[in-house]
């Protein structure tokens, strides 16, 4: 498998903590299937078809991908911030309880930032649904309308 093992990746990759069904990541110019424990390097897109679900972890942040989800994870080397660029589908994110750990979810429509919280973001065409389960969370429009 060309997707690097966790210990071979650059600083602060996300690791596939749970994989159900098919989950793929872009490795170079090819999409390759992810297995539990595989790493998703910063900036490497990952997606799930209808049959897939996954949980990715980066530092103290957890990112759950539902079926038909496409996203990319980036962040600082120190692990204090994580940015999820969500292109489609549903993602559930949980940021660490540490005060300086921030997790940003950016969609084409809305940007959500949470610190020490749990947020679900579902993208459906030109609408986005946000559910805040806990923590300090804020959002701004990203060029479109938002539905909460």
Secondary structure, DSSP 8 states (H G I E B T S, - for coil): --S-BGGGS-TT-EEEEEEES-EEEEETTEEEE--TTBEE-TT-EEEE-TT-EEEEEETTEEEEE-TTEEEEEEE-TTSSEEEEEEEEEEEEEE--SSTT-EEEEE-SSEEEEEEEEEEEEEEETTEEEEEEEEEEEEEEESSS----
